[in-house]
Structure formats: structure tokens, C-alpha cells
Amino acid sequence: MTALWISHVTVTDPESYGLYAKAAGPAIAAYGGEFLARGGRYRQMEGTERARNVVARFPSFDAAVSCYNSPEYQAALVHARGASERDLVIVEEAKPAEG
């Protein structure tokens, strides 16, 4: 089953965060991740608003977790720490309903 990587971000240092984004994209792609949403228009309906919202789909829950823990992604993440306030969750997608 596929999994979604859902991140809500407030960028506090655009230059450093840009370094993160540049390095994170290839790391995510290396684990089969593809971006479904990356910034763009949104409306906060509940909870804490963060101006940047990112959703990536991975081929499996394990691939998403492995990507996050990978040396490549962790190297990118160094640039996001201190340059953003972030929440990130990995969620396994539900099986489609059989009809």
C-alpha cells in the first residue's frame, strides 16, 4: 500500500530552507516519492496554519520512513532545522473500496 508524507511548514529563513528543498527533492525521488502538492493555494480549516503544505506519495510506508531516515534526507534536513517550523507525518493510504 502506498503512503503519504504530509508536511506543514512555516519558513523562517528562506535562504537556508531553499538549500533544504534543493537537496530534499532528489532524496525523496530516490525512494520513489512523487510530489502531489508543494506549496500552492490552500485554506486552513482547523488547527495551526502554516503557509507551506507539501504532500508526497511513496510506493510504501516503509519507503517513506526509509527516505526520512536516509543519510541523503537527513543531510538536507540540516538546512530546514532552524530555518522553519515543521510538522511532518507519514500516513499509509487506505485501500480503495471494492465495488
N, C-alpha and C positions, 0 to 999 in steps of 0.2 A: 504494500500500500504506500502511496505517496505521502509526503509530509510537507507542511508549510512552515516556513521560517518567517515569523511576523515581528517586525521591529518598529517601534515608535521612538522618534528621536527629536530632541531639541539640540540643534547645533550651536555651540557657544564659541567655537574657534573655526571659522570656515576654512582657513588655510590648512590647518592640521587635519580637519575632517576630510578635506579633499584628498589628502595623501592616503587616508584610510580607504576612501571609496575607490581610489585608483588601484590599490592593492587587493581590496576585498573582492572586487568583481571577478578577477581571474581565479581566485581561490574558490569562490562559490561555484563557478563554471566547472572547475576541475573535479568537483564532487557531484556533477550532474545537475546543479542548481540552475534554474532559469527564473529571471525576474518577471513577476506578474504585475507588480506595481512598484514604482520607485519615485517617491515624491508625488507630485501631481495634486489635482483637486481632491479635497476631502471635506467632510463635515463631521465634527466631533459630536456624537450623540450622547455619550456617557463617559465618565472617567476623566483622566488627566489628558488635556490636549497637548500634543506635540506636533510641531509643524511638518515634520518629515515622517512619512509612513512608507515602509518597504515590505513587500511580500515576495518571497521566492519559493518556488516549488522544487522539491528534491525527489528523486526516484524512490526514496525510502526514508523512514525515520532514522535508521542507523546512518545513512549517508549524510543527513542533515547534522546529526550530532558529531559524526566524524569530521565533517567540514569545520564546525565550530572549534573543535579541539585540535585541528591540524596545525602544524607549525606555520604554514602559509597564512592561514587566517589569523592566528594569534599574533604573527608579526604585523599584520595590517591593523589589528585591534589596538595595538600600542598607540597608534595615531588618534584613535577615537576616544580613548580614555583621557580625560582632562579637556577634551575638545567637544564633548557632548554629554547630554543626559539621555540615557537609553533604557528602554525595556525591550527585551527580546524573548520570545517564546517559540518553541518548536512544537507543532501540533500535527498529529497523524490525521490525515484526511479520512473522512467516513467513506465506507464503501457505498457506491451508488445503489439506490433502491432498485430491486429487481421487479420488473413489471410483467 
